[in-house]
Amino acid sequence: MIKYSKEVSAAKSQGRPIVALESTIISHGLPRPTNLEVAKEVEAIVREEGATPATIAIIDGEIYVGLEEDQLIRIANDDNIVKASTRDLAIVCANGKSAATTVAATSHIANLADIDVFATGGLGGVHRGHLYDESADLIELAKTKIIVVCAGVKSILDVAGTLERLETLAIPVLGYKTNNFPGFYLTDSGFKLEHRVESSADIAKIWGLRHGLNTDDTAVIVANPVVNQ
């Protein structure tokens, strides 16, 4: 059901680290041609750090973990690319459609592909004035074992409400070299974090200990501000 790019297939066979990337920001989040430029830049950064990028998307009803260049170009330029969350995956595949994956869908697919790390921009969360209206990202992260490195949540959301929901859902939030919770493009959303880590080794230690303590049935969010304080 899942197809892999040549690069990701090689990384999996050789046991090299892989970082999942979402595709919604490419198809729906940024204007052209900036969207394709950013997508390629992010993949290049992952490679420079010694890992293999795995941008996730659905093309003609097939789930791809890792995109070849022509597929990445299509996601960036095709007007018929829809947006798919977890609930939409089977429907989009059954209908042979093409879709960019949200944080929720990307996390779900990455977990199916045995990828432990997912990097993205801002998470969805609780909407201002509508506490019953929250992103499917939160529900998915509450049941998916994955490390999500992000710049917090989108600042237009109810940040306080989102942090409360993350606590309720038992999703830990770690500030990477910061005690402040970022707000996507904002370094500081105005809310403090309880837990701080200083290195990837700290994160890996926490990730490993969660299994032995049987607290590893949710994601771990690593809040990494755009510019560290």
Number of C-alpha atoms within 10 A of each C-alpha: 7 11 15 18 17 11 16 23 16 13 16 16 8 9 9 12 16 24 23 27 29 25 27 24 22 24 26 17 10 15 13 13 12 12 21 21 13 14 20 15 12 17 18 14 13 19 14 10 8 11 17 24 26 26 27 27 30 28 20 14 19 19 21 20 27 25 23 15 11 9 16 20 19 16 27 26 17 11 10 12 21 17 21 24 21 19 11 14 21 12 13 21 18 12 10 14 17 23 28 25 30 25 30 23 24 29 32 23 23 25 18 13 15 12 21 19 20 24 22 20 23 19 24 22 28 26 18 16 10 10 13 9 11 19 17 19 20 21 16 20 25 20 16 21 23 23 23 26 23 22 28 33 25 21 18 13 18 19 24 15 18 22 21 13 19 20 12 10 15 18 22 16 21 23 24 25 16 21 18 25 28 30 26 23 17 17 19 22 18 12 14 13 15 12 15 18 17 12 10 10 10 12 18 11 10 14 19 11 12 14 11 9 8 8 13 20 16 20 25 25 24 23 29 23 25 17 11 12 10
